[in-house]
């Protein structure tokens, strides 16, 4: 009887094969996106070749559907082929997409030079976004952050683009469309409001700060997605002792892009100047006793239901690195935010829509 082979050996071999299968599937999915774009191009060109024959164009897709179904099998219904045509129409003239192509130099390009880093399911969703700037922003973010379709849908439903745009100047809004969310300073990772609908807590219902904290950690993956790029969870109710007194910080994170700690305190009701002072102490403690010489200053974030911007401005020094943001327990009204953004852009451009 031979030597017994370890279970680890079998598992390692199986893992390699499983990863190979996943890589092969991803490669196939990506190649089909490119194929669908070229099919859409051929459909548009064939429809246009009919010239003055108005009836010709409307027969192209139905006849192609019949042919492909006979020769290639399922997946080529009239509806699917119309989606391929729309895919080409949306992205063939997408000049802004050149910046995306520059960011993914390793990907092949279609006949127009455009590159596609996402799955067909992603593009079916993206094609339904009429605003080109928003569509491009979500494409970049989904590709860079490896969002699945569910994550993409949630970020769109939570109006991520509008929330980020409203916290930036006009030039930075344009940068969102060209580069996605660029993280260079503390303000770049902040949102106001934060959307916490995934906690399941209801607006105006009675709940404690402890319960809110527990719900956030029960849904840590969703919370990290809402916090944004570069966040890693460090701990909850992180204790430190100073002057023989014990203090606990609700949540501590580290942002690897900004190279700094991010301490978060949760507040039910309206923010007070005492809350701001307490956060100032937390930030000072981390800066003096936790951060290393090569790390950047600690960021403090107070998440509250209500706040007075005037109180925050009066209480905190301008260089405090402390921020107060509201949180909401329901998905925002996208149309209301879009209108607010449109009005703000008109103000920024001196009365003319850009």
Secondary structure as the mmCIF struct_conf table of DSSP 4:
data_model
#
loop_
_struct_conf.conf_type_id
_struct_conf.id
_struct_conf.beg_label_comp_id
_struct_conf.beg_label_asym_id
_struct_conf.beg_label_seq_id
_struct_conf.end_label_comp_id
_struct_conf.end_label_asym_id
_struct_conf.end_label_seq_id
HELX_LH_PP_P HELX_LH_PP_P1 UNK A 2 UNK A 6
HELX_RH_AL_P HELX_RH_AL_P1 UNK A 7 UNK A 48
TURN_TY1_P TURN_TY1_P1 UNK A 49 UNK A 52
HELX_RH_AL_P HELX_RH_AL_P2 UNK A 54 UNK A 72
BEND BEND1 UNK A 74 UNK A 75
HELX_RH_AL_P HELX_RH_AL_P3 UNK A 78 UNK A 92
TURN_TY1_P TURN_TY1_P2 UNK A 93 UNK A 93
HELX_RH_3T_P HELX_RH_3T_P1 UNK A 95 UNK A 97
HELX_RH_AL_P HELX_RH_AL_P4 UNK A 98 UNK A 103
TURN_TY1_P TURN_TY1_P3 UNK A 104 UNK A 106
BEND BEND2 UNK A 107 UNK A 107
TURN_TY1_P TURN_TY1_P4 UNK A 111 UNK A 112
BEND BEND3 UNK A 113 UNK A 113
BEND BEND4 UNK A 118 UNK A 118
HELX_RH_AL_P HELX_RH_AL_P5 UNK A 120 UNK A 126
TURN_TY1_P TURN_TY1_P5 UNK A 127 UNK A 128
HELX_RH_AL_P HELX_RH_AL_P6 UNK A 132 UNK A 145
TURN_TY1_P TURN_TY1_P6 UNK A 146 UNK A 146
HELX_RH_AL_P HELX_RH_AL_P7 UNK A 149 UNK A 157
TURN_TY1_P TURN_TY1_P7 UNK A 158 UNK A 159
HELX_RH_AL_P HELX_RH_AL_P8 UNK A 160 UNK A 165
TURN_TY1_P TURN_TY1_P8 UNK A 166 UNK A 167
BEND BEND5 UNK A 168 UNK A 168
HELX_RH_AL_P HELX_RH_AL_P9 UNK A 170 UNK A 179
BEND BEND6 UNK A 184 UNK A 185
HELX_RH_3T_P HELX_RH_3T_P2 UNK A 186 UNK A 189
BEND BEND7 UNK A 192 UNK A 193
STRN STRN1 UNK A 194 UNK A 195
HELX_RH_3T_P HELX_RH_3T_P3 UNK A 197 UNK A 199
HELX_LH_PP_P HELX_LH_PP_P2 UNK A 201 UNK A 202
TURN_TY1_P TURN_TY1_P9 UNK A 203 UNK A 204
HELX_RH_AL_P HELX_RH_AL_P10 UNK A 209 UNK A 218
TURN_TY1_P TURN_TY1_P10 UNK A 219 UNK A 219
HELX_RH_AL_P HELX_RH_AL_P11 UNK A 220 UNK A 227
TURN_TY1_P TURN_TY1_P11 UNK A 229 UNK A 230
STRN STRN2 UNK A 231 UNK A 242
TURN_TY1_P TURN_TY1_P12 UNK A 243 UNK A 244
STRN STRN3 UNK A 245 UNK A 255
TURN_TY1_P TURN_TY1_P13 UNK A 256 UNK A 259
STRN STRN4 UNK A 260 UNK A 270
HELX_RH_AL_P HELX_RH_AL_P12 UNK A 273 UNK A 285
HELX_RH_PI_P HELX_RH_PI_P1 UNK A 286 UNK A 290
BEND BEND8 UNK A 291 UNK A 291
TURN_TY1_P TURN_TY1_P14 UNK A 293 UNK A 294
BEND BEND9 UNK A 295 UNK A 295
HELX_LH_PP_P HELX_LH_PP_P3 UNK A 296 UNK A 298
STRN STRN5 UNK A 299 UNK A 306
HELX_RH_AL_P HELX_RH_AL_P13 UNK A 309 UNK A 315
BEND BEND10 UNK A 316 UNK A 316
TURN_TY1_P TURN_TY1_P15 UNK A 318 UNK A 319
STRN STRN6 UNK A 322 UNK A 328
BEND BEND11 UNK A 329 UNK A 330
HELX_RH_AL_P HELX_RH_AL_P14 UNK A 334 UNK A 348
TURN_TY1_P TURN_TY1_P16 UNK A 349 UNK A 350
BEND BEND12 UNK A 351 UNK A 351
#
